[in-house]
Amino acid sequence: MTRSAYASVEDLLRDKTTDAPVFCVHPQAVRATARGIVERFPGTVLYAVKANPDPNIVRWIVEGGVTAFDTASIREIELCRGVLPGAHCSFNHPVKPRPAIVAAYRDFGVRDFVVDHIAELDKLIDEVGSDLIVQVRVAAPNPSATISFNAKFGATPQDASVLLRAVRERGATAAISTHVGYQTLGPEAFAHALQIIGAVVDAAGVQPSYVNLGGGFPSVLMPAGLDLDDFFGTIIRVHRGDARLRDTPLRCEPGSALAHPGGGVLTQVLLVKSDGVYINDGVYGAMAELLHTKIQPPTRVLTPAGTPRTGTLRPYTVFGPTCDSFDTIPAPFALPDTIREGDWIYLGMMGAYSQILITDFNGVGEHEYAVIDDPA
């Protein structure tokens, strides 16, 4: 079965004739998630394509109301324009090859770029001139991020102020952006980022055409008692309360927050030991992101016939199919003590940084693909 549509995961299993793991996509969940974020964020929402560049996912996100994209390569720009001709694409990788800058500008009409260093600004102007919006990316340190996005990219506030002035002096339109880090666990990180941006704008004496707050909204790691409205509410409060920024439009570019709810992984049990479960997918397959989140995603265990496996939950270490001991899920999984070889485990909230990272290490990278009509 490849790229087949099913009413549910159970329906898929009743039709399944192979033992390959399946990456499942849920159109209803993708559309609903996109619609909710577009309606609630106080500005323009761009999808960070790197999270999942599956054309189906991109198309369903567009159907949910997103019409702009955070892209980091020519291939990502091509993908988005193939799904939505004329879509707004920002080339938001802070370090770009010169040929890619030219191709984005000349072949795709991209006019929105990011820099975090004067040499990258000079490269842009040298290659395509000043008919551009140039976002200056400023670092916003954030210890509550699961993965820091400020060690590799982002100018210091002082350097960002100099860069903003340099953008204006070279005749381009200035904007400012940041990224608080992957799966940020508290809304105040966005408040802090806005405060840094306000200070940069003040020091530069340059009013940006917009402020891009990047991604980093939690999805699989949303803290208990919080939801995205808490993050958006904090952004609204701080933005409106800052006279330096309140009239400047906002943007954001979520990736995992948009993609996570729309994907799942169906993997088969190969062996059960006393305290270990061996499956046919792992960290070299669709589960690479679990190395960072260190969680058990929402889980269902099904028999080969597609019926729920019941029993007392107990912790197991879960091992992937390769001969590499690194291929181990870092968090224990609570699974029914009746789990058996041949059973299937369905992991939800796996739509981001999963399908795109599948490798063929050890020759076990084959995955099937199914569209599932139920919401997830």
MOLIN-V83242 format. One record per residue. N is the residue number from 1. RES is the residue in one letter. PHI is phi in whole degrees, 0 to 359 (* if undefined). OMEGA is omega in whole degrees, 0 to 359 (* if undefined). Layout:
# MOLIN-V83242
n->{N | N}
res->{RES | RES}
phi->{PHI | PHI}
omega->{OMEGA | OMEGA}
This chain:
# MOLIN-V83242
n->{1 | 2 | 3 | 4 | 5 | 6 | 7 | 8 | 9 | 10 | 11 | 12 | 13 | 14 | 15 | 16 | 17 | 18 | 19 | 20 | 21 | 22 | 23 | 24 | 25 | 26 | 27 | 28 | 29 | 30 | 31 | 32 | 33 | 34 | 35 | 36 | 37 | 38 | 39 | 40 | 41 | 42 | 43 | 44 | 45 | 46 | 47 | 48 | 49 | 50 | 51 | 52 | 53 | 54 | 55 | 56 | 57 | 58 | 59 | 60 | 61 | 62 | 63 | 64 | 65 | 66 | 67 | 68 | 69 | 70 | 71 | 72 | 73 | 74 | 75 | 76 | 77 | 78 | 79 | 80 | 81 | 82 | 83 | 84 | 85 | 86 | 87 | 88 | 89 | 90 | 91 | 92 | 93 | 94 | 95 | 96 | 97 | 98 | 99 | 100 | 101 | 102 | 103 | 104 | 105 | 106 | 107 | 108 | 109 | 110 | 111 | 112 | 113 | 114 | 115 | 116 | 117 | 118 | 119 | 120 | 121 | 122 | 123 | 124 | 125 | 126 | 127 | 128 | 129 | 130 | 131 | 132 | 133 | 134 | 135 | 136 | 137 | 138 | 139 | 140 | 141 | 142 | 143 | 144 | 145 | 146 | 147 | 148 | 149 | 150 | 151 | 152 | 153 | 154 | 155 | 156 | 157 | 158 | 159 | 160 | 161 | 162 | 163 | 164 | 165 | 166 | 167 | 168 | 169 | 170 | 171 | 172 | 173 | 174 | 175 | 176 | 177 | 178 | 179 | 180 | 181 | 182 | 183 | 184 | 185 | 186 | 187 | 188 | 189 | 190 | 191 | 192 | 193 | 194 | 195 | 196 | 197 | 198 | 199 | 200 | 201 | 202 | 203 | 204 | 205 | 206 | 207 | 208 | 209 | 210 | 211 | 212 | 213 | 214 | 215 | 216 | 217 | 218 | 219 | 220 | 221 | 222 | 223 | 224 | 225 | 226 | 227 | 228 | 229 | 230 | 231 | 232 | 233 | 234 | 235 | 236 | 237 | 238 | 239 | 240 | 241 | 242 | 243 | 244 | 245 | 246 | 247 | 248 | 249 | 250 | 251 | 252 | 253 | 254 | 255 | 256 | 257 | 258 | 259 | 260 | 261 | 262 | 263 | 264 | 265 | 266 | 267 | 268 | 269 | 270 | 271 | 272 | 273 | 274 | 275 | 276 | 277 | 278 | 279 | 280 | 281 | 282 | 283 | 284 | 285 | 286 | 287 | 288 | 289 | 290 | 291 | 292 | 293 | 294 | 295 | 296 | 297 | 298 | 299 | 300 | 301 | 302 | 303 | 304 | 305 | 306 | 307 | 308 | 309 | 310 | 311 | 312 | 313 | 314 | 315 | 316 | 317 | 318 | 319 | 320 | 321 | 322 | 323 | 324 | 325 | 326 | 327 | 328 | 329 | 330 | 331 | 332 | 333 | 334 | 335 | 336 | 337 | 338 | 339 | 340 | 341 | 342 | 343 | 344 | 345 | 346 | 347 | 348 | 349 | 350 | 351 | 352 | 353 | 354 | 355 | 356 | 357 | 358 | 359 | 360 | 361 | 362 | 363 | 364 | 365 | 366 | 367 | 368 | 369 | 370 | 371 | 372 | 373 | 374 | 375 | 376}
res->{M | T | R | S | A | Y | A | S | V | E | D | L | L | R | D | K | T | T | D | A | P | V | F | C | V | H | P | Q | A | V | R | A | T | A | R | G | I | V | E | R | F | P | G | T | V | L | Y | A | V | K | A | N | P | D | P | N | I | V | R | W | I | V | E | G | G | V | T | A | F | D | T | A | S | I | R | E | I | E | L | C | R | G | V | L | P | G | A | H | C | S | F | N | H | P | V | K | P | R | P | A | I | V | A | A | Y | R | D | F | G | V | R | D | F | V | V | D | H | I | A | E | L | D | K | L | I | D | E | V | G | S | D | L | I | V | Q | V | R | V | A | A | P | N | P | S | A | T | I | S | F | N | A | K | F | G | A | T | P | Q | D | A | S | V | L | L | R | A | V | R | E | R | G | A | T | A | A | I | S | T | H | V | G | Y | Q | T | L | G | P | E | A | F | A | H | A | L | Q | I | I | G | A | V | V | D | A | A | G | V | Q | P | S | Y | V | N | L | G | G | G | F | P | S | V | L | M | P | A | G | L | D | L | D | D | F | F | G | T | I | I | R | V | H | R | G | D | A | R | L | R | D | T | P | L | R | C | E | P | G | S | A | L | A | H | P | G | G | G | V | L | T | Q | V | L | L | V | K | S | D | G | V | Y | I | N | D | G | V | Y | G | A | M | A | E | L | L | H | T | K | I | Q | P | P | T | R | V | L | T | P | A | G | T | P | R | T | G | T | L | R | P | Y | T | V | F | G | P | T | C | D | S | F | D | T | I | P | A | P | F | A | L | P | D | T | I | R | E | G | D | W | I | Y | L | G | M | M | G | A | Y | S | Q | I | L | I | T | D | F | N | G | V | G | E | H | E | Y | A | V | I | D | D | P | A}
phi->{* | 223 | 50 | 258 | 254 | 224 | 288 | 199 | 297 | 298 | 297 | 301 | 297 | 294 | 258 | 284 | 240 | 242 | 253 | 287 | 295 | 234 | 269 | 252 | 239 | 238 | 304 | 299 | 293 | 296 | 298 | 295 | 296 | 299 | 299 | 295 | 289 | 299 | 287 | 254 | 286 | 276 | 173 | 270 | 254 | 251 | 271 | 281 | 298 | 301 | 299 | 195 | 270 | 303 | 304 | 297 | 301 | 300 | 296 | 291 | 296 | 298 | 296 | 277 | 115 | 274 | 233 | 226 | 221 | 270 | 244 | 233 | 197 | 296 | 299 | 292 | 297 | 303 | 301 | 295 | 291 | 292 | 279 | 227 | 305 | 83 | 301 | 286 | 239 | 261 | 272 | 256 | 278 | 289 | 230 | 238 | 296 | 303 | 300 | 290 | 300 | 296 | 296 | 299 | 289 | 280 | 270 | 239 | 68 | 289 | 234 | 240 | 228 | 241 | 222 | 225 | 207 | 298 | 293 | 288 | 298 | 299 | 300 | 301 | 296 | 300 | 277 | 228 | 88 | 250 | 282 | 217 | 261 | 244 | 277 | 268 | 270 | 251 | 289 | 229 | 308 | 206 | 291 | 271 | 281 | 291 | 229 | 289 | 250 | 242 | 277 | 267 | 228 | 116 | 283 | 296 | 306 | 296 | 294 | 296 | 297 | 298 | 295 | 302 | 294 | 294 | 302 | 296 | 296 | 273 | 92 | 269 | 272 | 269 | 224 | 221 | 220 | 204 | 209 | 279 | 114 | 286 | 50 | 285 | 267 | 215 | 298 | 294 | 298 | 287 | 297 | 298 | 298 | 295 | 295 | 298 | 297 | 300 | 293 | 296 | 300 | 299 | 292 | 282 | 69 | 235 | 273 | 288 | 288 | 198 | 244 | 255 | 273 | 69 | 251 | 98 | 294 | 286 | 230 | 292 | 248 | 301 | 299 | 303 | 87 | 245 | 214 | 299 | 298 | 294 | 290 | 295 | 297 | 296 | 300 | 299 | 299 | 288 | 298 | 290 | 274 | 252 | 299 | 286 | 235 | 300 | 264 | 265 | 299 | 255 | 227 | 216 | 219 | 293 | 245 | 296 | 298 | 277 | 267 | 307 | 293 | 265 | 222 | 211 | 237 | 252 | 231 | 262 | 280 | 264 | 196 | 240 | 260 | 301 | 227 | 225 | 236 | 256 | 235 | 263 | 217 | 190 | 287 | 271 | 251 | 275 | 250 | 301 | 296 | 295 | 298 | 264 | 282 | 55 | 229 | 264 | 295 | 308 | 231 | 232 | 250 | 236 | 287 | 304 | 275 | 92 | 265 | 296 | 272 | 259 | 146 | 285 | 287 | 215 | 282 | 231 | 275 | 252 | 247 | 280 | 272 | 278 | 274 | 268 | 294 | 297 | 282 | 227 | 290 | 289 | 254 | 294 | 255 | 275 | 230 | 296 | 288 | 266 | 301 | 223 | 306 | 94 | 294 | 240 | 249 | 255 | 252 | 270 | 54 | 239 | 281 | 245 | 49 | 224 | 306 | 287 | 259 | 296 | 247 | 250 | 304 | 65 | 71 | 241 | 268 | 296 | 228 | 270 | 220 | 219 | 266 | 247 | 286 | 287 | 295 | 158}
omega->{178 | 179 | 177 | 181 | 181 | 179 | 183 | 176 | 178 | 178 | 177 | 183 | 179 | 181 | 190 | 180 | 180 | 178 | 181 | 173 | 184 | 169 | 185 | 177 | 187 | 183 | 182 | 181 | 180 | 181 | 183 | 179 | 179 | 181 | 181 | 181 | 179 | 183 | 189 | 179 | 185 | 181 | 183 | 180 | 173 | 175 | 176 | 193 | 184 | 183 | 174 | 182 | 175 | 181 | 177 | 179 | 180 | 181 | 180 | 175 | 175 | 179 | 176 | 173 | 178 | 182 | 180 | 190 | 168 | 182 | 184 | 182 | 177 | 179 | 178 | 176 | 178 | 180 | 184 | 179 | 176 | 178 | 182 | 179 | 180 | 180 | 175 | 177 | 171 | 179 | 195 | 169 | 184 | 179 | 189 | 172 | 180 | 179 | 179 | 176 | 182 | 181 | 179 | 182 | 189 | 188 | 185 | 177 | 179 | 180 | 187 | 186 | 178 | 171 | 171 | 181 | 183 | 180 | 178 | 175 | 179 | 179 | 179 | 184 | 179 | 187 | 188 | 179 | 189 | 178 | 190 | 159 | 181 | 175 | 172 | 182 | 181 | 178 | 177 | 183 | 187 | 182 | 180 | 178 | 177 | 173 | 179 | 174 | 184 | 177 | 184 | 184 | 176 | 177 | 171 | 178 | 180 | 179 | 179 | 178 | 178 | 181 | 178 | 178 | 180 | 176 | 180 | 182 | 180 | 174 | 178 | 176 | 184 | 169 | 180 | 181 | 176 | 173 | 186 | 177 | 185 | 177 | 179 | 193 | 180 | 180 | 185 | 175 | 178 | 175 | 179 | 179 | 178 | 177 | 177 | 181 | 178 | 179 | 178 | 179 | 179 | 182 | 183 | 186 | 180 | 179 | 182 | 179 | 172 | 174 | 179 | 183 | 176 | 179 | 179 | 179 | 183 | 175 | 179 | 180 | 178 | 181 | 179 | 178 | 178 | 168 | 184 | 179 | 177 | 178 | 180 | 179 | 177 | 178 | 180 | 182 | 183 | 180 | 181 | 182 | 182 | 183 | 180 | 189 | 193 | 180 | 180 | 181 | 179 | 169 | 169 | 183 | 179 | 173 | 182 | 180 | 177 | 190 | 187 | 186 | 187 | 182 | 177 | 181 | 176 | 186 | 185 | 176 | 180 | 183 | 173 | 172 | 183 | 181 | 181 | 176 | 179 | 185 | 184 | 171 | 183 | 187 | 172 | 177 | 186 | 186 | 182 | 184 | 181 | 174 | 182 | 183 | 177 | 180 | 165 | 177 | 174 | 193 | 168 | 175 | 184 | 174 | 177 | 179 | 177 | 178 | 182 | 175 | 180 | 180 | 178 | 179 | 176 | 184 | 174 | 165 | 184 | 182 | 176 | 192 | 184 | 179 | 181 | 181 | 175 | 183 | 183 | 178 | 189 | 179 | 174 | 178 | 172 | 184 | 180 | 182 | 176 | 183 | 186 | 171 | 180 | 175 | 178 | 176 | 177 | 180 | 179 | 180 | 182 | 186 | 183 | 176 | 182 | 179 | 185 | 185 | 180 | 176 | 176 | 179 | 183 | 179 | 182 | 183 | 183 | 174 | 169 | 187 | 180 | 172 | 184 | 186 | 181 | 188 | 174 | *}
